Amino acid sequence: EELDARTLGWREDTSLEQYDRCDLDVLDSLTRHDFERKYKDLGRPVLIRNFVSDKDRCSWSQKRLFNDIQKYNYGPTAYPTITGSQSCSEHFTIAESEHGLRCQNHPNFSNYHASHSASPFKDIVRTETYAKLASIVVGMGMAGKQYFWGGDKSGATMHYHNAAFNFLWVGTKEWFLTPPTLAAFSGMPSFQLWNRTGIEMGHIMRCTQHAGDLLLLPDGW
């Protein structure tokens, strides 16, 4: 069965207004030299469009993952207990989470899944996309691989950490970024935080990441 290379069979409808641009550099390609000189050494984030290979992305097709009947844990933030919240008491399949999963514990939030385990996906270090990235980000460490998925309006709470690379295999992701001088943690689900009345957005850099894009974030972002 032939799939749309962009959507891979996943739904695209959303009730979230997309920013559809980036307040940071957006490139079609990146060399090791430019990465080190323009971004790593200066602590600047950068987005590279269509970095993930179509071959690697195909393993994330809706049809393939809907065949996975395993049930996974979900919550209103990536790791709820870290921020004083709790996961959903029930577990759900990937199919049940495609378009904004609600659960009894958190009926007003779109819950999502976060894990250090690659299952049911292919380990990213075994992909040609990772090999390409490793030739640009030389000496790249893998302190913690994480895999996330969720439906409309789901996402991580506000946080910061060491430098990270972020592949987006399918869907669309809205980023709200702060520089290290304004780094902060919040236990509030992302949609609730960024849609609060009166929130100051002057220091926030936003970016819409599309399927296949790579976002490189320096330390502290």
N, C-alpha and C positions, 0 to 999 in steps of 0.2 A: 504493500500500500504506500502510495506516494504522499509525503507529508509536506506541509508548508515549512520551509527551512527556518523561517523566523519564529513561528509559534510552536512547531512540533506537536500540534494538536491541542494545545492548552487554550483555555478561554482567555480572552483579552478584555472583556467588559469590566469596567471599574466605575465606582462611584467617587473615586479620589481624583481631584484635579491635579493633573501632572504639570510639573514645572517645564519639562521638555527642553531643557538647556542646562548648561553647566557654568558655574562661577569659578571655574578653574580650567587649566589647559586641557584641551581635547585634541588628541592626535590620532592619525590613521596608522602610525607605526612608531616604534621607538627603538633606538640602538642602545647598546651598553654604554657607549661614550656619552650620549646625550642624557641618559638616565642618571648617570653618576654626576655629571657636571651641572645639569639644570634642575634636577629634582632631589636626588639623594643628598648631595652635599648641601643643598639649600633648604632641605626639609619642606619641599613643596609637593602637594598631591598632584596626580595626573591621571587622566582617563584615556585609555586606548580603545577605540572603537573596533568591534569585530575581531578581537584578539583570539577568542576561543575557536578552535577549528570545528567545522560542521560535523566532522567524523566523531569528535568527542561529544558534541552536543546531542547527537542522535541517540545516545544511550539514555538521555533524559526525556525521551518522548512520552507523551501522555499515555499512549496505548501500552507501552512497556511497563510503566510504573503503576498503572491502574491494575495490572495483573498481580501486583504485590498486595496480598491480602493481610500482611502483618499489620498490627495496630501499634501506633507509636504514641509517646507522651507529648502533650502540647501544653502551652501556657501563654499568658498575655505578654511575657517578655522572654528573652532567650533562655535565661537560667533563673526562674522566678525566686528560688530560695535565697539567692545572693542578695536580692533587693527586698527581702521581707515579704514576698508574695508566695503563692503556691501554684503548682501545676494543676491542670484539669484532673479531676479524680478518675475520669474515664480516659481510655485510650482510643485512638481513631486511625483509620487507614489514610493513605495519601489522597485517595479519591475523595474522601469526606472533607478534606481540608482545602480543596482547590479554590473555593470562592468565599473565603471568610468563615472559618470554623468558630462557632459558638459552643460553649460547654456550660454545664450546670454551675460550675464555680465562677465562671466569667462570662455571663450571657451578653454583656454589653461590649465585649472586646473581640477582635479577630485574633484568635490564638494561633501560634505557630510552633514549629519543632526546631530544636537545636541539639546537635550531638557531635561528639568527637569521632563517632564511628562512621565509616563510609557506607555501610549497608543501608539501603539496597543499591547504592551507586558504586561506580568504579572508583577506586582510590585515585585521587587526583595526581599523585606522584607517578602513576603509571600511564598518564595521558601524554600525547604529543604536545598538547598545549602547555603543560607544566615544563616539559623539556625546553620548549621555546622560551618560556619565561626565565628558566634557570640560566640560559645563555645571555640574558640581559641583566638580571639581578644576580650577579656572581656571588657565591658564598652564602646564598639565601638559606636561612635556618628554617626549620619546621617545628618550632616550639609547641605549636598546637594547631592541628588541622581541625576545622569545624565545618559542619554541613548544616544548612538552614533551608527550610521551606515553609511556605505559608500562603494563604490567600489574600484577598483584597484587604488593605489597611492593617495588615500584620507587620511586625517588625521589632527590632531590638530596642531596648531602653537606651537613653543617652549614656555614653560611656567613652572611655579612651584606653589605649593600650600601646604596646610596641608596634613597630612598623608591620604592615600587613598587606597582602595582595587579596583582591576580591574578584573572583570570577563570577559572572552571572550566566548561568546555563540556559535558563528559560525565564520568561516574564519580564517585568519592569520593576526597578527599585528606585525609590526616591531617597536621596541622601541629604541629611542636614548635618553639616560639618562645622566644627569650631577649631581654631588653631590651639596649640598647646597652652598658650597663655590664658586661654579661657576654657580649658578643659574642665569637665564636670561629670558627675554621675547623677542619674535619676532613676528611681524605681518605678516611674510612671510609664505605662505603655506608650509607644512612640506616637501613635495617632492622637492620643489624648493630650500628650505634651505639646505637640506642634500645632494643635488646633485650639489652644486655650485663648480666650479673649484677653487682649492686652499684652501678650507675650512680645518681648523685644526681639526683633529679627535682624537688626542692623549689623550684628556681628556674625551672622550665620551665612555660611557658603552652602548653596544648594546645588544639587546635580542629579539629573535623571540618567540612570544607567539602564541600558537596554540589553536584551539577550545577546550574549557573545562578547560583551564589553568587559574590559579589565580595569579595575580601579586600584591604583597603588597609593597607599596612605603611609606617610612617614611616622616616626615615633611621636606619641603624644596626641595624635589626632583621634 
